[in-house]
């Protein structure tokens, strides 16, 4: 099993909020998409890749970017399922280094245990 963490804090990719106060981060989404493309280039089928995020607004960003065959969902929406390769889109990038959803053990467990390999 391989775990890759990409820290975008300090990379001028600040999070924003939509009209419902849900957070999103377009810069981080571009990095996650580039990583998904690298996975496909290395032989992982796009249909076997999932991207999860705790924020509905970030799901919308990925849907707008039209990732064909890559499954995109909130972390809660992906519970009970898995893919060959998973990308967790944390979204948050702020000076306080706050990521509120990590305080929930169940949600964090779902986020990090969905990859088959």
C-alpha positions, -999 to +999 in steps of 0.1 A: +000+000+000+012+035-008+002+067+008+011+100-008+004+132+011+006+166-008+007+196+015-006+227-004-004+250+026+016+281+017+013+273-021-011+303-027-041+279-030-064+293-004-098+278+002-130+297-006-167+292+004-197+290-019-231+306-012-240+277+012-207+282+032-193+249+019-156+251+013-138+245-020-103+249-033-098+250-071-060+249-069-060+217-048-086+202-072-062+208-102-034+190-082-057+160-074-068+158-111-032+158-122-025+130-097-055+110-110-041+114-146-007+101-135-024+071-120-042+064-153-009+068-171+007+043-148-020+017-156-048+023-132-081+024-150-100+057-144-131+038-134-110+023-105-101+057-091-122+076-065-119+111-052-135+119-019-138+152-001-157+163+030-172+193+012-201+194-013-187+225-030-155+206-038-175+178-053-191+204-075-157+217-086-146+182-097-179+177-115-175+210-133-140+199-144-156+168-159-134+139-148-146+111-170-151+077-152-134+089-120-159+086-092-163+117-071-181+118-038-182+133-003-165+111+023-198+103+039-213+093+005-185+068-001-189+049+031-190+012+027-174+012-008-138+012-021-117+017-052-083+005-064-069+040-059-083+068-038-075+105-036-086+124-006-093+161-013-089+178+020-097+213+006-086+233+036-055+254+032-053+283+057-028+300+079-044+284+110-039+249+096-074+240+106-091+210+092-123+206+113-135+173+098-104+154+109-117+155+145-143+129+136-127+095+139-154+077+119-152+102+090-114+101+089-114+063+090-138+062+060-115+087+042-083+067+046-095+031+043-113+032+009-083+023-013-078-014-021-041-010-027 
